[in-house]
Amino acid sequence: MQGSRPYLIIAAGGTGGHMFPAQALAEVMVRRGWRVRLSTDARGARFAGGFPHSVEVEQVSSASFARGGAGGRLIAPARIRAAASAGMVG
């Protein structure tokens, strides 16, 4: 029965520096019988191919105030708000 197994959501994205430790954690938890979901952005999704096949990958929209210059900083709040709203609907 799948619902009785422990469930872990790993949120990681961006670079291999975040994704490779997330993959290692996912591999260990899957071996221990956990259900695992990866929630990541478009950049992180490029690294998701190495995760165990049983890991559900959810790609979410993301934004950062640290990238994209002045224009990126101006639209970041709207992108973050839209992504958060989309996550609450489902």
MDTraj code that builds the backbone (N, CA, C; nanometers):
import mdtraj as md
import numpy as np

residues = "MET GLN GLY SER ARG PRO TYR LEU ILE ILE ALA ALA GLY GLY THR GLY GLY HIS MET PHE PRO ALA GLN ALA LEU ALA GLU VAL MET VAL ARG ARG GLY TRP ARG VAL ARG LEU SER THR ASP ALA ARG GLY ALA ARG PHE ALA GLY GLY PHE PRO HIS SER VAL GLU VAL GLU GLN VAL SER SER ALA SER PHE ALA ARG GLY GLY ALA GLY GLY ARG LEU ILE ALA PRO ALA ARG ILE ARG ALA ALA ALA SER ALA GLY MET VAL GLY".split()
xyz = np.array([
    [0.0847, -0.1173, 0.0000],
    [0.0000, 0.0000, 0.0000],
    [0.0892, 0.1236, 0.0000],
    [0.0795, 0.2032, -0.1077],
    [0.1696, 0.3160, -0.1254],
    [0.1488, 0.4257, -0.0218],
    [0.0273, 0.4522, 0.0190],
    [-0.0007, 0.5598, 0.1118],
    [0.0588, 0.5396, 0.2503],
    [0.0921, 0.4164, 0.2860],
    [0.1447, 0.3908, 0.4190],
    [0.2960, 0.4115, 0.4272],
    [0.3629, 0.4247, 0.3131],
    [0.5070, 0.4481, 0.3131],
    [0.5364, 0.5939, 0.3444],
    [0.6448, 0.6218, 0.4165],
    [0.6807, 0.7618, 0.4434],
    [0.7061, 0.8369, 0.3128],
    [0.6823, 0.9666, 0.3157],
    [0.6885, 1.0506, 0.1956],
    [0.7829, 1.1673, 0.2197],
    [0.8730, 1.1911, 0.1255],
    [0.9703, 1.2990, 0.1358],
    [0.9637, 1.3853, 0.0117],
    [0.9551, 1.5163, 0.0299],
    [0.9657, 1.6105, -0.0808],
    [1.0995, 1.6812, -0.0657],
    [1.1812, 1.6723, -0.1692],
    [1.3114, 1.7399, -0.1711],
    [1.2973, 1.8611, -0.2620],
    [1.3275, 1.9784, -0.2101],
    [1.3255, 2.1012, -0.2889],
    [1.4698, 2.1430, -0.3143],
    [1.5093, 2.1389, -0.4395],
    [1.6457, 2.1765, -0.4766],
    [1.6435, 2.2214, -0.6216],
    [1.7339, 2.3076, -0.6554],
    [1.7361, 2.3508, -0.7941],
    [1.8610, 2.4296, -0.8272],
    [1.8637, 2.4706, -0.9508],
    [1.9701, 2.5586, -0.9961],
    [2.0926, 2.4869, -1.0470],
    [2.1780, 2.4442, -0.9576],
    [2.3085, 2.3940, -0.9992],
    [2.3322, 2.2530, -0.9494],
    [2.4345, 2.1905, -1.0042],
    [2.4749, 2.0591, -0.9575],
    [2.5119, 2.0598, -0.8107],
    [2.5594, 2.1729, -0.7618],
    [2.5954, 2.1849, -0.6209],
    [2.4783, 2.1622, -0.5276],
    [2.3581, 2.1861, -0.5783],
    [2.2372, 2.1579, -0.5013],
    [2.1763, 2.0248, -0.5410],
    [2.1833, 1.9934, -0.6681],
    [2.1135, 1.8757, -0.7192],
    [2.1841, 1.7438, -0.6863],
    [2.3164, 1.7416, -0.6874],
    [2.3852, 1.6158, -0.6597],
    [2.3663, 1.5701, -0.5147],
    [2.3719, 1.6581, -0.4158],
    [2.3381, 1.6139, -0.2797],
    [2.1905, 1.5709, -0.2692],
    [2.1020, 1.6395, -0.3407],
    [1.9603, 1.6015, -0.3395],
    [1.9434, 1.4623, -0.3996],
    [2.0170, 1.4325, -0.5056],
    [2.0109, 1.3000, -0.5673],
    [2.0603, 1.1932, -0.4708],
    [2.1702, 1.2216, -0.4012],
    [2.2236, 1.1243, -0.3047],
    [2.1212, 1.0963, -0.1950],
    [2.0565, 1.2005, -0.1449],
    [1.9533, 1.1831, -0.0425],
    [1.8366, 1.1011, -0.0972],
    [1.7932, 1.1328, -0.2187],
    [1.6822, 1.0591, -0.2791],
    [1.7163, 0.9112, -0.2932],
    [1.8369, 0.8808, -0.3373],
    [1.8775, 0.7406, -0.3546],
    [1.8718, 0.6641, -0.2217],
    [1.9216, 0.7259, -0.1160],
    [1.9203, 0.6609, 0.0154],
    [1.7777, 0.6390, 0.0638],
    [1.6947, 0.7406, 0.0506],
    [1.5583, 0.7298, 0.1019],
    [1.4758, 0.6288, 0.0214],
    [1.4953, 0.6221, -0.1098],
    [1.4252, 0.5225, -0.1912],
    [1.4669, 0.3824, -0.1480],
    [1.5968, 0.3626, -0.1250],
    [1.6436, 0.2305, -0.0786],
    [1.5819, 0.1938, 0.0559],
    [1.5517, 0.2939, 0.1377],
    [1.4903, 0.2690, 0.2692],
    [1.3391, 0.2544, 0.2606],
    [1.2842, 0.2610, 0.1401],
    [1.1416, 0.2383, 0.1227],
    [1.0547, 0.3624, 0.1211],
    [1.1138, 0.4798, 0.1187],
    [1.0365, 0.6034, 0.1172],
    [0.9876, 0.6348, -0.0241],
    [0.8751, 0.7027, -0.0325],
    [0.8312, 0.7657, -0.1575],
    [0.8972, 0.9016, -0.1613],
    [0.9529, 0.9399, -0.2760],
    [1.0286, 1.0650, -0.2857],
    [0.9809, 1.1451, -0.4058],
    [0.9660, 1.2748, -0.3844],
    [0.9341, 1.3695, -0.4917],
    [1.0414, 1.4766, -0.4916],
    [1.0848, 1.5151, -0.6108],
    [1.1778, 1.6257, -0.6274],
    [1.1018, 1.7441, -0.6826],
    [1.1089, 1.8563, -0.6146],
    [1.0503, 1.9801, -0.6620],
    [1.1665, 2.0708, -0.7014],
    [1.1737, 2.1077, -0.8299],
    [1.2893, 2.1814, -0.8793],
    [1.2496, 2.2811, -0.9867],
    [1.3410, 2.3689, -1.0194],
    [1.3182, 2.4667, -1.1252],
    [1.3707, 2.4116, -1.2580],
    [1.3573, 2.4917, -1.3640],
    [1.3988, 2.4470, -1.4971],
    [1.5480, 2.4149, -1.5017],
    [1.6287, 2.4938, -1.4330],
    [1.7734, 2.4670, -1.4335],
    [1.8032, 2.3358, -1.3625],
    [1.7405, 2.3112, -1.2501],
    [1.7628, 2.1882, -1.1756],
    [1.7111, 2.0652, -1.2483],
    [1.6050, 2.0819, -1.3266],
    [1.5473, 1.9688, -1.3990],
    [1.6474, 1.9074, -1.4963],
    [1.7446, 1.9858, -1.5407],
    [1.8480, 1.9320, -1.6307],
    [1.9301, 1.8229, -1.5627],
    [1.9375, 1.8255, -1.4300],
    [2.0165, 1.7281, -1.3544],
    [1.9311, 1.6122, -1.3019],
    [1.8013, 1.6137, -1.3258],
    [1.7104, 1.5163, -1.2656],
    [1.7195, 1.3783, -1.3303],
    [1.7850, 1.3654, -1.4429],
    [1.7937, 1.2376, -1.5108],
    [1.8668, 1.1296, -1.4319],
    [1.9517, 1.1691, -1.3386],
    [2.0255, 1.0713, -1.2592],
    [1.9510, 1.0226, -1.1360],
    [1.8377, 1.0824, -1.1057],
    [1.7601, 1.0418, -0.9886],
    [1.6980, 0.9045, -1.0142],
    [1.6712, 0.8280, -0.9086],
    [1.6031, 0.6989, -0.9279],
    [1.4715, 0.7190, -1.0028],
    [1.4348, 0.6204, -1.0858],
    [1.3141, 0.6327, -1.1675],
    [1.1876, 0.6456, -1.0842],
    [1.1897, 0.5966, -0.9627],
    [1.0696, 0.6043, -0.8787],
    [1.0481, 0.7437, -0.8204],
    [1.1450, 0.8332, -0.8333],
    [1.1312, 0.9699, -0.7816],
    [1.0461, 1.0512, -0.8785],
    [0.9375, 1.1044, -0.8270],
    [0.8511, 1.1915, -0.9067],
    [0.9176, 1.3285, -0.9146],
    [0.9311, 1.3824, -1.0354],
    [0.9947, 1.5132, -1.0544],
    [0.8878, 1.6142, -1.0898],
    [0.8813, 1.7201, -1.0101],
    [0.7863, 1.8287, -1.0327],
    [0.8668, 1.9539, -1.0639],
    [0.8466, 2.0096, -1.1827],
    [0.9177, 2.1324, -1.2192],
    [0.8293, 2.2514, -1.1870],
    [0.8840, 2.3455, -1.1114],
    [0.8102, 2.4648, -1.0710],
    [0.8800, 2.5888, -1.1237],
    [0.8044, 2.6919, -1.1427],
    [0.8601, 2.8195, -1.1849],
    [0.9341, 2.8819, -1.0669],
    [1.0421, 2.9503, -1.0959],
    [1.1168, 3.0153, -0.9885],
    [1.1729, 3.1473, -1.0373],
    [1.2174, 3.2267, -0.9434],
    [1.2787, 3.3554, -0.9749],
    [1.3746, 3.3901, -0.8632],
    [1.4654, 3.4809, -0.8947],
    [1.5640, 3.5229, -0.7964],
    [1.5841, 3.6729, -0.8055],
    [1.6066, 3.7341, -0.6913],
    [1.6404, 3.8757, -0.6907],
    [1.7881, 3.8963, -0.7234],
    [1.8657, 3.7895, -0.7218],
    [2.0102, 3.7999, -0.7400],
    [2.0526, 3.7949, -0.8858],
    [1.9641, 3.7605, -0.9772],
    [2.0012, 3.7454, -1.1179],
    [1.9131, 3.8321, -1.2061],
    [1.9614, 3.8586, -1.3250],
    [1.8789, 3.9241, -1.4255],
    [1.8845, 4.0751, -1.4259],
    [1.9736, 4.1328, -1.3506],
    [1.9853, 4.2780, -1.3508],
    [1.8628, 4.3459, -1.2928],
    [1.8506, 4.4748, -1.3220],
    [1.7413, 4.5544, -1.2654],
    [1.6052, 4.5041, -1.3135],
    [1.5956, 4.4688, -1.4419],
    [1.4692, 4.4181, -1.4959],
    [1.4263, 4.2889, -1.4279],
    [1.5224, 4.2006, -1.4067],
    [1.4928, 4.0742, -1.3393],
    [1.4460, 4.0952, -1.1971],
    [1.5073, 4.1913, -1.1283],
    [1.4675, 4.2213, -0.9900],
    [1.3259, 4.2790, -0.9839],
    [1.2893, 4.3535, -1.0867],
    [1.1558, 4.4133, -1.0886],
    [1.0461, 4.3091, -1.1102],
    [1.0723, 4.2100, -1.1951],
    [0.9674, 4.1117, -1.2234],
    [0.9726, 3.9903, -1.1305],
    [1.0780, 3.9752, -1.0532],
    [1.0915, 3.8588, -0.9638],
    [0.9723, 3.8435, -0.8685],
    [0.9251, 3.9503, -0.8039],
    [0.8113, 3.9313, -0.7119],
    [0.6869, 3.8750, -0.7814],
    [0.6605, 3.9205, -0.9033],
    [0.5429, 3.8713, -0.9756],
    [0.5613, 3.7243, -1.0119],
    [0.6806, 3.6842, -1.0539],
    [0.7061, 3.5441, -1.0884],
    [0.6949, 3.4550, -0.9647],
    [0.7467, 3.5006, -0.8529],
    [0.7396, 3.4222, -0.7297],
    [0.5933, 3.4086, -0.6859],
    [0.5186, 3.5178, -0.6923],
    [0.3772, 3.5145, -0.6532],
    [0.2982, 3.4194, -0.7438],
    [0.3237, 3.4233, -0.8746],
    [0.2523, 3.3363, -0.9691],
    [0.2862, 3.1900, -0.9424],
    [0.4130, 3.1606, -0.9131],
    [0.4534, 3.0230, -0.8854],
    [0.3901, 2.9734, -0.7558],
    [0.3864, 3.0587, -0.6550],
    [0.3257, 3.0191, -0.5275],
    [0.1756, 2.9957, -0.5433],
    [0.1105, 3.0785, -0.6209],
    [-0.0337, 3.0626, -0.6448],
    [-0.0622, 2.9345, -0.7199],
    [0.0200, 2.9022, -0.8178],
    [0.0002, 2.7799, -0.8956],
    [0.0174, 2.6573, -0.8070],
    [0.1093, 2.6634, -0.7135],
    [0.1326, 2.5509, -0.6236],
    [0.0199, 2.5290, -0.5266],
    [-0.0546, 2.6327, -0.4942],
    [-0.1635, 2.6210, -0.3969],
    [-0.2926, 2.5725, -0.4605],
    [-0.3045, 2.5842, -0.5910],
    [-0.4290, 2.5476, -0.6574],
    [-0.4468, 2.3972, -0.6635],
    [-0.3368, 2.3243, -0.6977],
    [-0.3443, 2.1810, -0.7227],
    [-0.3783, 2.1050, -0.6026],
])
top = md.Topology()
chain = top.add_chain()
for i, resn in enumerate(residues, 1):
    res = top.add_residue(resn, chain, resSeq=i)
    for name in ("N", "CA", "C"):
        top.add_atom(name, md.element.get_by_symbol(name[0]), res)
traj = md.Trajectory(xyz[None], top)
